[in-house]
Amino acid sequence: MPTQLRILLADTTGYPEGVIMADTGYKALTKSGSSHGLSTSSNLEDEEQFSHVLIDPLSPRKTGILSEQSYWVDSDEVDDDSVDAQFDVNAEDGVDDERNVTLEDCVNVEDGLNVEEGVNLQEQVNVEDSSSGALEPFIGMIFDDVEDAQSFYKAYARRKGFAIRTNHTRLSKDDKKLCAVDFVCTREGFRQVSRKEKERTVPEIAETEIECKAIMGVKKDGEKWMVNKFVVRHNHILLTPRSASLLRGNRKVTKVQKKLIMTLNESSVPTRKIMSVLSKESGGDFNVGCIGKDVENYLGNKRRKVFEEGDVQRLYSYFLERQLTEPGFVYSMQVDKDGCMGSCFWADARSRAAYQYFGDVVTFDATYLTNVYKMPFVPFSGVNHHHQTIMFGCALLVNETAESYTWLLRTWQEAMLGKASATIITDDDKAMAKAIAEVLPNTTHRLCLWHILQRFPEHLAHVYNKFPDFGKDFRHCIHETITTDEFEQEWGCILEKYELEENNWLQNLYSRRDKWVPAYLRSTFCAGMSTTQRSESMNKFFKYYVRSSTMVSDFVYQYEKAIDARYFKEKEKDVRTRSTRAILKTPLKIEEEAAMVYTRKSFMIFQDELFNSLRYKATKLSKEGERKTYVVVISGKEKPLYHVTLENGEEQTTCTCHLWEFMGLLCQHILCVFGKKSMLDKLPQHWVKERWTINAKARPIPNIPLMEGQVQVGQDDPIMRKSKLMIQLYDIVELGSQSAEKHNHLCIALEKVHKELLAMEDHVACSQRGESTNIIQNERSQVVSNFSQTVQDPPRVPTKGRPKSLRSKNPKET
C-alpha cells in the first residue's frame, strides 16, 4: 500500500517551507550540492551520497522546532518511477505549487506587513537561475552581488519570523577582496561566561544569543555569488511576519525617516510624538520599520558626533555664515587661555533695528538655564507697538559676576549703536546692579517686581504661618496703593501690626523701594510693561524651543526660529491693523482718529479708557493762574479719588494714576476732564506717542542694513526649490495612490527620472561655488575673528533626571 507524502508550508507554527514530512518507512533525502532532486528509498544503502536525512512520522504539528537540518527540496522533481506517491498539499497553507508561490502567499494578510515597501521581490534581487521565482534560498542559487543575497535572505527571514546579521566574511588570499559571506540568525552564538560573571551596576539584559544554527552562506563564483550553504533549522520559536518586523535585525531608520526625524527634533517635538507622526505616514505602527528607541539612538548619535566635531566650533561657524548672509548680524565671543569659549553675545539686524524703535524700555533677565553647559542665557527684551515681547539681542555668560555683566553691557551698547535705554528692568542682583551703574549711569534701573515678591515667603515664612491675613494686607499695600504717600502709610501700618520694624531684610528692601514699588514706578515710562507678565511671558516663550540639555550650536538655531516666530506674529498684527477697520463704541471724533493712528492693540486700550471715562464725574478743585486742578471720581461714589492737573492751556496734563507717564496713553480720568471741557473732538498730536502708532517703524535706520521687505524669488535657494517640489509631488503621489495601475506607472516614471537626475553632472559647478564660498568665509573670518578659529567647548555640567524648569528658580518659588 503506497504511503502518502505531504508537503507542508510553514505558518505561524514555525515549520520551514519545502520540508518534506514522510510517513513511517520512507526517508526524505536531499542530494548534496544540488538545488533539487528528491529520492526515496526503503533502506539507507545510499545514505552516504546524501548530506542530511530527515525522518519524521506524520503527526500533529508541534511548536516549530525541527530535529534535523534540511536543505531546499523541489517536490516537482520527485522520481515517479521510484516512488508511487501522491502529493497532498495542505490547503490551509495557501500553496498549490511550490514554483508558483507568490509573495502574497507567504505573508499573512492579517499582519498588515508591507514587505519591501510593496515592490516585487524579483525587482529587488537579481537572481540568475531557473528557480529565480523561489522564495526560499537553496544550494546553488545565484545572485549578481552580495547585497542582493543579503536582501533576499533578509526578506525571507522577515516572512519566516526571524532576523539576520552578517557573521563571517572572508577575503581572497590573492587580491584581498571579499570572496565569501555568512548570514546567520540574530540568535546565533552565545554570551560569554566572563560577561555573565561581570559585576554590574544595572541589571543584566536578557540573552538573545542561544546558539541557533540557521545560516545562509554565499561565495564568489566568477562574477556572481552562489549560495554554498543553507540551514533551515532554528532552535527557537519563530514569530509572525508582523511581529518579526520589531526584531532588532529587521528594524532600520530609513533615509527619508531620518530627514523627517531631524526636522521634527529641530522643532522640539518629543520622541513619542515623532513616532506618532511616523506611524501616521506609514499606515500603522508595524509598518514604521523602527521603534522609539531607534529614534532616540539616532538622535543620540547625532549629538555625539556634534561633540566630537566641537559644539562651540559649530557655533562659531554659524556666526560666520550669518555674517555672510546677513550684513547686519553682529556677534562677540570671549575665549579663555585654554581656548575654551567664555561669554558670547549675538544680535541679528532685526533685533538691532527694533531697539532703535522700541529700546526706550529693556528687560534684562539672567535666570534661564537652557543649555548643556548650564551657562545663563541672558535675553534683552522689550515691547513693540503691538504690545508684543520682542528681542534686542541675547548672550550666554560663563558666570554671573560683575565683570561678565560689564563686558556684556558694553558689547550690547556697541551693537545698538551706542544708544542707551531710558529704563532697564532686571532681577535683584548686586553684580548686575554694579555693572549697570558703571556702563549705563544715565539709565533708570528698576527691579523686577515678580522676582522680589517670590522671595517674601522665604524670608517671612514665620509671618505667613502665624498671620493668615498678612498676605492679603501685603498685596493691597504693594498693588492697590496709587500714590507714594498711600504706600508709605500702609507700609508703616503693616510693620507695626505684624511687629516687623526690626526685620533687617525688609529694611534693606524698603531702602530701595523706588526701584520696585509700583507707586514709585508709575511716574517713570515703562511702556506699560508689567514685570510679572513679561518675566512669565519670556519663560513660556523659550520653553517651546529649547531644553536644559540643548547644545549651544543647536541653541542658536532654535533661538533664530523663536525670533522668526516672534516677527511673524508682528507681521500678522501689522496686516490685521492695516487691512481691517476697528469697531467704534462712541460717536466721538477722538475715537475715530485714534483708530486710524494707533495699532489695534493700542487703540483697544485707548478705547477702553475713553469708554470708561463716561462713568466718571470731574469737578474743578482749584485754579492758580494757568494751573487748574480737577477731582475725578466715579459717579455716585467718593472713592477712589484722582486729581487731574492742567497747565499751559491743556498742553501739559497730569493725573495721580500716572498712566500717561507709565504707559504713554491717555487715562480715563484725563479724558473725563477733556470731555467736561469739550475737548474730545480731536486727538492732539502731542498726546500721541509714536511708538504705539501704525507707522512706528517707518523711520529708516541708516547704519543697520535690513533685508526685511525685499522679495526673494527663491530660485537659487535649495530650501525653496525643495518646498516647491514637495508641493508638486504631493499632488502627484495622491493621484498615484488611487489605483494599482496609476501606482505602477508612477513608480516606473520616478525610477526613470531618478536615473536621469543621477546621470546629470553638475558637481563641477557645485565645487566651484563651494570653493568661492570658502574663500569669502576665510576673508571674512580674518576680519571678525580676533582668536584662533579652533574654539574648545566649555565644561559640560552633568545632570541627573529631568530638569524641573528652564529657569533658575529661588528655592521658595512655586
C-alpha positions in Angstrom: 0.0 0.0 0.0 1.6 3.3 -1.1 2.4 5.7 1.6 1.3 9.3 1.2 3.8 12.2 1.3 2.7 15.7 2.3 4.4 19.0 1.6 3.7 21.4 4.3 4.3 25.2 4.0 5.5 26.9 7.2 3.0 29.1 9.0 2.9 30.6 12.5 3.9 27.2 14.0 7.3 27.7 12.6 7.8 24.8 10.1 10.0 25.9 7.2 8.8 25.8 3.6 9.7 23.0 1.4 10.4 20.5 4.2 9.0 17.1 3.3 7.3 15.1 6.1 7.4 11.4 5.3 5.2 8.6 6.8 7.0 5.8 8.6 9.0 3.7 6.2 10.0 6.5 3.9 13.0 8.8 4.1 13.2 12.2 2.5 16.8 12.7 1.3 18.4 15.7 -0.4 21.3 15.3 -2.7 24.4 17.0 -1.5 25.2 20.1 -3.5 22.1 20.0 -5.6 19.3 22.6 -5.6 16.7 20.0 -6.5 16.3 16.2 -6.8 14.5 14.1 -4.3 14.9 10.4 -3.9 13.2 8.0 -1.6 14.4 4.5 -0.6 13.2 1.8 1.7 16.7 1.4 3.1 19.7 3.5 3.7 22.2 1.8 1.5 23.0 5.0 -0.5 22.8 7.2 2.6 26.4 8.4 2.2 25.7 10.2 -1.0 23.2 12.4 0.7 24.1 15.2 3.0 21.3 15.1 5.6 18.4 12.8 6.4 15.0 13.9 7.7 12.8 11.2 9.2 9.6 12.2 10.9 6.4 10.3 11.2 3.3 12.2 10.1 1.9 13.5 13.3 0.1 16.6 14.7 2.2 19.7 14.3 4.3 20.7 17.2 5.9 24.1 18.1 8.1 24.7 15.1 11.5 23.3 16.1 12.8 20.6 13.7 15.0 17.8 14.9 17.3 17.7 11.9 18.8 20.0 9.3 17.3 20.2 5.9 18.1 21.8 2.6 15.9 23.1 -0.2 13.9 20.3 -1.9 11.8 20.7 -5.0 8.8 18.4 -4.9 8.2 18.6 -8.6 11.3 16.6 -9.4 10.4 13.5 -7.3 11.1 10.4 -9.4 7.7 8.9 -10.1 9.2 5.6 -11.1 11.0 5.1 -7.8 8.2 6.2 -5.6 4.5 5.8 -6.2 3.5 8.8 -4.2 0.6 11.2 -4.4 1.4 14.7 -3.2 -1.2 16.2 -1.0 -0.7 19.9 -0.4 -2.2 21.3 2.8 -4.8 23.8 1.7 -4.6 25.7 5.0 -1.2 27.0 3.9 -2.5 28.5 0.7 0.0 26.7 -1.7 -0.8 24.8 -4.8 2.6 24.7 -6.4 6.0 25.5 -5.0 7.2 27.2 -8.1 4.1 29.4 -8.4 4.1 30.7 -4.8 3.8 34.5 -4.8 5.0 36.9 -2.2 1.5 37.4 -1.0 1.0 33.7 -0.4 3.8 33.7 2.2 2.7 36.7 4.2 -0.2 36.7 6.5 -2.5 39.4 5.1 -3.9 40.0 8.6 -0.4 41.0 9.8 -0.6 44.0 7.5 3.1 43.8 6.7 4.3 45.9 3.8 7.1 43.6 2.6 9.9 45.6 0.9 7.5 48.6 0.6 5.3 46.8 -1.8 7.9 46.2 -4.5 8.0 42.8 -6.2 10.8 40.7 -4.7 12.3 39.9 -8.1 12.7 43.6 -8.8 14.7 43.9 -5.6 17.0 40.9 -6.0 18.7 39.8 -9.2 18.8 36.0 -9.3 20.0 34.2 -12.4 18.6 30.7 -12.0 15.8 28.7 -13.4 14.2 28.8 -10.0 14.5 32.6 -9.6 10.9 32.8 -8.6 11.6 30.8 -5.5 11.0 32.4 -2.1 13.5 30.2 -0.2 17.2 30.0 -0.7 18.7 26.8 -2.0 22.2 25.4 -2.7 23.4 26.8 -6.0 21.2 29.8 -6.0 22.9 32.7 -8.0 23.0 36.4 -7.2 24.5 39.3 -9.0 26.2 40.7 -5.9 26.4 40.1 -2.2 23.9 42.9 -1.4 21.3 41.1 -3.4 21.9 37.9 -1.5 21.6 39.8 1.8 18.4 41.5 0.8 16.9 38.2 -0.4 17.7 36.4 2.8 16.5 39.3 4.9 13.2 39.3 3.2 12.9 35.6 3.6 13.8 35.9 7.3 11.0 38.5 7.8 8.5 36.2 6.2 9.6 33.3 8.4 9.7 35.3 11.6 13.3 35.9 12.5 16.1 38.4 11.8 19.6 38.0 10.4 23.0 39.6 10.7 26.4 39.2 8.9 28.5 36.7 10.9 31.7 35.9 8.9 33.3 37.5 5.9 36.3 36.0 4.1 38.8 37.8 1.8 40.7 36.3 -1.1 44.3 35.5 -0.5 45.3 36.9 -3.9 43.7 40.3 -4.1 42.2 40.6 -0.5 38.8 41.1 -2.0 35.6 39.8 -0.4 35.0 36.2 -1.5 32.6 34.7 1.0 29.9 35.9 3.5 27.8 34.0 6.0 24.4 35.4 7.1 23.1 33.9 10.3 20.1 34.2 12.6 20.5 37.0 15.2 20.1 34.4 17.9 23.3 32.6 16.7 26.2 32.3 19.2 26.2 32.6 22.9 27.0 35.1 25.6 30.5 34.7 27.1 30.8 33.5 30.6 33.1 36.3 31.5 30.3 38.8 30.7 27.8 36.9 32.7 30.0 36.9 35.8 30.8 40.6 35.5 29.7 42.8 38.3 27.0 45.2 37.1 25.6 48.4 38.4 22.4 47.8 36.4 20.5 44.6 35.9 21.8 42.3 33.1 19.8 42.5 30.0 18.0 39.4 28.7 20.0 37.0 26.5 19.3 36.9 22.8 22.0 34.5 21.6 21.1 30.9 22.1 23.3 29.1 19.5 20.8 29.0 16.7 22.3 27.2 13.7 20.2 28.8 10.9 22.6 30.1 8.2 22.9 31.1 4.5 26.4 31.3 3.1 27.4 32.7 -0.2 30.7 32.6 -2.0 32.1 34.3 -5.1 31.7 32.3 -8.3 33.3 34.2 -11.1 31.4 37.5 -11.4 28.4 36.1 -9.5 27.6 35.0 -5.9 26.4 31.4 -5.3 24.7 30.0 -2.2 27.1 27.3 -0.9 25.4 26.6 2.5 21.9 26.9 3.8 20.5 25.6 7.1 16.8 26.0 7.8 16.7 24.8 11.3 16.0 27.1 14.3 16.2 26.1 17.9 13.7 28.8 19.0 10.1 29.8 18.3 9.6 31.8 15.1 7.4 34.9 15.1 4.8 36.0 12.7 5.9 38.4 9.9 4.1 41.2 11.7 5.9 40.6 15.0 9.2 39.9 13.2 9.2 43.5 12.0 10.0 44.5 15.6 13.2 42.4 15.8 16.4 44.4 16.0 17.8 42.9 12.8 14.7 43.9 10.9 14.5 47.4 12.1 16.0 50.3 10.3 15.6 54.1 10.2 15.4 54.9 6.5 16.9 58.0 4.9 13.5 59.6 4.4 12.6 58.9 8.1 15.9 60.4 9.2 15.2 63.7 7.5 11.7 63.8 9.0 13.1 63.0 12.5 15.6 65.7 12.3 13.0 68.2 11.1 10.7 67.3 14.0 13.5 67.2 16.5 14.7 70.7 15.5 11.1 71.9 16.2 11.4 70.4 19.7 9.0 67.6 19.0 9.5 64.8 21.6 10.3 61.2 20.6 6.8 59.8 21.3 5.2 62.4 19.0 7.8 61.8 16.4 6.8 58.1 16.4 3.2 59.1 16.2 3.9 61.1 13.0 6.0 58.2 11.5 3.1 55.8 12.3 0.6 58.1 10.6 2.8 58.4 7.5 3.5 54.6 7.3 -0.1 53.4 7.8 0.4 51.9 11.2 2.9 51.2 14.0 4.1 47.8 12.4 4.8 49.5 9.1 7.2 52.1 10.5 10.2 49.8 10.5 11.7 51.2 13.7 10.7 51.8 17.3 11.1 54.8 19.6 14.4 53.5 20.9 15.8 53.6 17.4 14.8 57.2 17.0 16.4 58.1 20.4 19.6 56.2 19.4 19.8 58.1 16.0 19.4 61.5 17.7 21.9 60.4 20.4 24.5 59.5 17.7 23.9 62.9 16.1 24.6 64.6 19.4 27.7 62.6 20.0 29.0 63.5 16.5 28.4 67.2 17.3 30.5 66.9 20.4 33.2 65.1 18.6 33.3 67.8 15.9 33.1 70.6 18.5 29.9 72.1 19.7 31.3 75.6 20.0 33.2 75.3 16.8 29.8 74.8 15.0 28.5 77.8 16.9 31.5 79.9 15.6 30.9 78.6 12.0 27.2 79.6 12.3 28.2 83.1 13.3 30.5 83.5 10.3 27.8 82.1 8.0 25.2 84.5 9.4 27.5 87.5 8.8 28.0 86.4 5.2 24.3 86.2 4.5 23.1 89.0 6.8 25.4 92.1 6.9 23.5 93.5 9.9 24.3 90.5 12.1 26.8 91.0 14.9 28.4 88.8 17.5 31.2 88.8 20.0 32.8 85.8 21.8 35.3 85.5 24.6 37.9 82.8 24.7 40.0 81.9 27.7 43.7 81.0 27.8 42.9 77.3 27.2 40.9 78.1 24.0 37.5 77.4 25.6 34.6 79.6 24.9 33.7 82.1 27.6 30.8 84.6 27.3 29.1 85.1 24.0 26.7 87.7 22.6 24.9 88.0 19.3 22.1 90.0 17.7 20.6 90.0 14.2 19.7 93.1 12.2 16.0 92.9 13.0 16.8 93.0 16.8 19.2 95.9 16.4 16.7 97.9 14.3 13.8 97.1 16.7 15.9 98.5 19.6 16.1 101.8 17.7 12.3 102.0 17.6 11.4 100.4 20.9 14.5 100.4 23.0 13.3 103.0 25.5 12.5 100.2 28.0 14.5 97.0 28.2 14.2 93.9 30.5 17.4 92.1 31.3 17.0 88.6 32.8 19.7 86.1 33.6 17.6 83.3 35.1 17.3 80.9 32.2 19.5 77.8 32.1 18.8 76.5 28.6 21.9 74.7 27.5 24.0 71.6 28.4 26.8 73.7 29.9 24.4 75.5 32.3 25.6 78.8 31.1 23.0 81.5 32.0 21.1 82.7 28.9 20.6 86.5 29.1 18.0 87.9 26.7 17.5 91.6 26.2 13.8 92.1 25.6 11.2 94.9 25.2 7.8 95.6 23.9 6.8 96.7 20.4 3.9 98.8 19.1 1.6 95.8 19.2 2.5 95.2 22.9 4.3 92.0 22.0 7.6 90.9 23.6 10.5 91.4 21.2 14.2 90.7 21.4 17.1 93.1 21.3 19.9 90.5 21.3 21.0 87.8 23.8 24.0 86.3 25.4 25.4 83.2 27.1 27.5 84.1 30.1 30.3 82.0 31.5 29.4 83.2 35.0 27.3 85.9 36.8 30.0 88.2 38.0 30.1 92.0 37.7 32.9 91.6 35.2 30.8 89.4 32.9 27.8 91.7 33.1 30.1 94.7 32.4 31.5 93.1 29.3 28.0 92.1 28.1 26.5 95.6 28.6 29.4 97.3 26.8 29.2 94.8 23.9 25.4 95.2 23.7 25.7 99.0 23.7 28.2 98.9 20.9 25.9 96.6 18.9 23.0 99.1 19.5 25.0 102.0 18.0 25.7 103.4 21.4 22.1 104.3 22.3 21.2 103.8 25.9 17.7 102.9 27.0 15.7 105.2 29.3 14.7 102.4 31.7 16.2 98.9 32.3 14.4 96.3 34.4 16.4 93.4 36.0 16.1 91.0 38.8 17.6 91.9 42.2 21.3 91.0 41.6 24.2 93.0 43.1 26.6 92.2 40.3 24.1 93.2 37.7 23.3 96.5 39.5 27.0 97.3 39.8 27.6 96.7 36.0 24.5 98.8 35.1 25.7 101.7 37.3 29.1 101.6 35.6 28.0 101.2 31.9 24.6 102.9 31.9 24.8 105.7 34.5 22.0 107.7 33.0 19.6 104.8 32.7 16.8 104.4 35.3 17.3 101.0 36.9 14.2 99.2 38.0 13.9 95.8 39.8 11.6 93.1 38.6 8.7 93.0 41.0 7.9 89.4 40.2 11.3 88.2 41.4 11.2 90.3 44.6 7.7 89.0 45.5 8.9 85.4 45.2 11.4 86.0 47.9 8.9 87.1 50.6 7.7 83.6 51.5 11.3 82.6 52.1 12.2 85.5 54.4 8.8 86.0 56.1 7.7 82.4 56.3 7.0 82.7 60.1 4.8 85.7 59.5 2.8 83.9 56.7 2.2 80.9 59.0 1.3 83.0 62.1 -1.0 85.6 60.5 -3.3 84.3 57.7 -4.2 87.9 56.8 -0.7 89.1 56.2 -0.6 88.0 52.5 -3.8 89.9 51.8 -2.7 93.1 53.6 0.7 93.0 51.9 -0.7 92.6 48.4 -3.0 95.5 48.9 -0.1 97.7 50.1 2.0 96.8 47.0 -0.6 96.7 44.2 -3.5 98.8 45.3 -1.8 102.0 46.6 -1.8 104.7 43.9 0.4 107.5 45.4 3.7 107.2 47.3 2.0 108.7 50.4 -0.6 105.9 50.4 2.1 103.3 50.1 4.2 104.8 52.9 1.2 104.9 55.2 0.1 101.3 54.6 3.7 100.0 54.8 4.1 101.6 58.2 0.8 100.1 59.4 1.9 96.6 58.3 5.3 96.8 60.1 3.6 97.9 63.2 0.7 95.4 63.0 2.9 92.3 62.4 5.8 93.5 64.5 8.3 93.7 61.6 10.0 97.0 62.5 13.3 95.2 63.3 13.4 92.9 60.3 16.7 93.7 58.5 15.7 92.1 55.2 12.5 94.3 55.0 14.5 97.4 55.9 17.0 96.7 53.1 14.2 96.2 50.7 12.4 99.4 51.8 15.6 101.4 51.3 15.3 100.5 47.6 11.6 101.0 47.3 11.9 103.5 44.5 13.2 100.6 42.3 10.4 98.1 42.7 7.3 99.5 44.4 4.6 100.3 41.7 3.6 103.5 43.4 7.1 104.8 42.7 7.3 103.3 39.2 4.2 104.9 37.9 5.9 108.2 37.2 8.5 106.5 35.1 7.8 105.4 31.5 8.0 101.6 31.3 5.9 101.1 28.1 3.1 99.6 30.3 5.4 96.7 30.9 4.2 94.6 33.8 7.4 93.0 35.2 5.3 90.0 36.3 3.8 89.4 32.9 6.9 89.9 30.9 9.0 87.5 33.0 6.4 84.8 32.8 6.0 85.5 29.1 9.7 85.1 28.4 9.8 81.8 30.3 6.8 80.5 28.4 8.3 81.8 25.1 11.6 79.9 25.3 10.4 76.6 26.8 8.8 75.6 23.5 12.1 76.0 21.6 14.9 74.9 24.0 15.6 72.4 26.8 18.1 72.3 29.6 20.1 69.8 27.6 20.3 71.8 24.4 23.8 72.3 22.9 24.8 75.9 22.2 25.2 75.1 18.4 21.6 73.9 18.4 20.5 76.7 20.7 21.4 79.5 18.3 19.3 77.7 15.6 16.4 77.4 18.0 16.8 81.0 19.1 16.6 82.1 15.4 13.4 80.1 14.9 11.9 81.6 18.0 12.8 85.1 16.8 11.3 84.3 13.4 8.1 83.2 15.1 8.0 86.5 17.0 8.5 88.6 14.0 5.9 86.6 12.1 3.4 87.3 14.8 4.3 91.0 14.5 3.7 90.9 10.7 0.3 89.3 11.4 -0.7 92.1 13.6 0.6 94.7 11.1 -1.6 93.1 8.4 -4.6 92.9 10.7 -4.3 96.5 11.7 -3.9 97.8 8.1 -6.5 95.6 6.4 -9.4 95.9 8.9 -11.4 98.7 10.5 -11.9 98.9 14.2 -15.4 98.8 15.7 -16.1 102.1 17.5 -18.1 102.3 20.7 -18.8 106.1 20.8 -19.7 108.8 18.3 -16.7 110.9 19.5 -14.3 112.2 16.8 -11.3 111.5 19.1 -12.1 107.7 19.0 -12.2 107.7 15.2 -8.9 109.5 14.9 -7.3 107.2 17.4 -8.4 104.1 15.4 -6.6 105.5 12.3 -3.4 106.3 14.2 -2.8 103.6 16.8 -2.1 99.9 16.2 -5.1 97.7 17.0 -4.0 96.7 20.5 -3.0 100.3 21.4 -6.4 101.5 20.1 -8.3 99.0 22.2 -6.5 100.1 25.3 -7.3 103.8 24.4 -10.9 102.9 23.6 -11.4 101.2 26.9 -10.1 104.3 28.7 -12.3 106.6 26.6 -15.4 104.4 27.2 -14.8 104.1 31.0 -14.3 107.9 31.2 -18.0 108.3 30.7 -18.5 106.7 34.1 -16.6 109.4 35.9 -17.5 112.9 37.1 -15.0 115.7 37.1 -15.2 118.7 39.5 -12.9 121.7 39.4 -11.0 121.8 42.7 -8.7 124.8 42.4 -7.2 127.3 39.9 -3.8 129.0 40.3 -3.0 131.1 37.3 -2.7 128.7 34.3 -2.8 125.7 36.6 -6.2 124.1 37.1 -6.9 121.0 39.3 -9.9 118.7 38.9 -11.2 115.9 41.2 -12.3 112.9 39.3 -14.5 110.1 40.9 -16.9 107.5 39.7 -20.4 109.0 39.6 -22.2 108.3 42.8 -19.1 107.3 44.7 -16.5 109.1 46.8 -13.5 106.8 46.3 -11.2 106.1 44.6 -10.4 109.7 44.0 -8.0 111.1 41.4 -6.6 114.5 40.8 -6.1 115.8 37.3 -4.0 119.0 36.7 -4.0 121.0 33.5 -1.3 123.6 32.7 -0.3 125.8 29.8 -3.7 125.7 28.0 -4.2 122.0 28.5 -1.0 121.0 26.7 0.5 119.7 29.9 -1.8 117.4 31.9 -1.0 115.0 34.8 -3.1 112.5 36.7 -2.4 110.9 40.0 -2.7 107.5 38.3 0.2 108.4 36.0 -1.0 106.2 33.2 0.4 108.6 30.6 3.8 108.7 32.2 3.9 105.0 32.8 2.4 103.8 29.5 2.2 106.7 27.1 -1.6 106.6 26.6 -4.2 109.0 28.0 -6.1 107.7 31.0 -9.8 107.7 31.6 -9.5 110.4 34.2 -7.8 112.9 31.9 -10.3 112.0 29.1 -13.1 112.7 31.6 -11.7 116.2 32.2 -11.3 116.7 28.4 -15.0 115.7 28.0 -16.1 118.3 30.6 -14.1 120.9 28.6 -15.5 119.7 25.2 -12.0 118.7 24.0 -13.0 115.3 22.6 -13.5 116.5 19.0 -9.9 115.6 18.0 -6.8 113.8 19.2 -3.9 116.3 19.6 -0.6 115.2 18.2 1.3 115.8 21.3 -0.9 113.2 23.1 0.1 110.5 20.6 3.3 108.6 21.4 4.9 107.4 18.2 6.0 104.0 19.5 2.3 102.9 19.7 1.3 104.0 16.2 0.9 102.0 13.0 3.9 103.9 11.5 6.2 103.3 14.5 8.8 101.6 12.3 8.6 103.9 9.3 11.7 105.8 10.2 14.8 104.3 8.4 17.9 103.2 10.3 20.8 104.1 8.1 23.6 102.2 10.0 21.8 98.9 10.1 21.3 97.1 6.8 17.9 95.3 6.8 16.9 92.6 4.3 13.3 93.0 5.5 10.9 93.9 2.8 13.0 92.6 0.0 11.1 90.0 -2.1 13.2 86.9 -2.8 12.5 84.9 -5.8 14.0 81.8 -4.3 15.1 80.1 -7.4 18.7 79.7 -6.1 17.6 78.8 -2.6 17.7 75.0 -2.1 15.0 75.1 0.6 12.6 77.0 -1.6 13.3 74.6 -4.5 12.7 71.6 -2.2 9.4 73.2 -0.9 8.2 73.8 -4.4 9.0 70.2 -5.5 7.4 68.7 -2.4 4.1 70.6 -3.1 4.1 69.3 -6.7 5.0 65.7 -5.7 2.3 65.6 -3.0 -0.4 66.1 -5.6 1.3 63.5 -7.9 1.6 60.9 -5.1 -2.1 61.4 -4.2 -3.1 60.6 -7.8 -0.6 57.7 -8.0 -2.1 56.0 -4.9 -5.6 55.9 -6.3 -5.1 52.6 -8.2 -2.6 49.9 -8.8 -2.3 50.9 -12.4 -1.5 54.5 -11.6 0.9 53.4 -8.8 2.9 51.2 -11.2 3.0 53.9 -13.8 4.3 56.5 -11.3 6.9 54.0 -9.9 8.3 53.5 -13.4 8.3 57.2 -14.1 10.0 58.1 -10.9 12.7 55.4 -11.4 13.4 56.9 -14.8 13.6 60.4 -13.5 15.8 59.2 -10.6 18.3 57.7 -13.0 18.3 60.8 -15.2 19.0 63.0 -12.2 21.8 60.8 -11.1 23.4 61.0 -14.5 23.5 64.8 -14.5 27.0 66.0 -14.0 26.6 69.3 -12.2 29.2 68.6 -9.5 31.8 70.7 -11.2 29.7 73.9 -10.8 28.8 73.0 -7.3 32.5 72.5 -6.3 33.4 75.9 -7.9 30.7 77.6 -5.9 31.9 75.8 -2.8 35.5 77.0 -3.4 34.4 80.6 -3.8 32.3 80.4 -0.7 35.3 79.1 1.3 37.4 81.9 0.1 34.8 84.5 1.1 34.5 82.8 4.5 38.2 82.8 5.1 38.4 86.5 4.2 35.6 87.5 6.4 36.8 85.3 9.3 40.1 87.2 9.3 38.2 90.4 9.8 35.6 89.4 12.5 37.8 87.0 14.5 40.5 88.0 16.9 41.3 84.5 18.0 42.1 81.1 16.6 39.3 79.5 14.6 39.5 76.4 16.7 37.4 77.0 19.8 37.0 74.4 22.5 33.8 73.6 24.3 33.3 74.8 27.9 33.0 72.1 30.6 29.7 70.2 30.4 27.6 70.1 33.6 26.2 66.6 34.1 22.6 66.3 35.3 20.5 63.5 36.7 16.8 63.2 35.8 14.5 65.6 34.1 15.0 69.3 34.9 12.1 70.8 36.7 12.3 74.1 34.9 14.3 76.1 32.3 14.6 78.9 34.8 17.0 79.1 37.7 14.4 79.4 40.5 14.6 80.6 44.0 14.1 77.6 46.4 10.9 79.0 47.7 9.3 79.7 44.4 6.2 77.7 43.5 
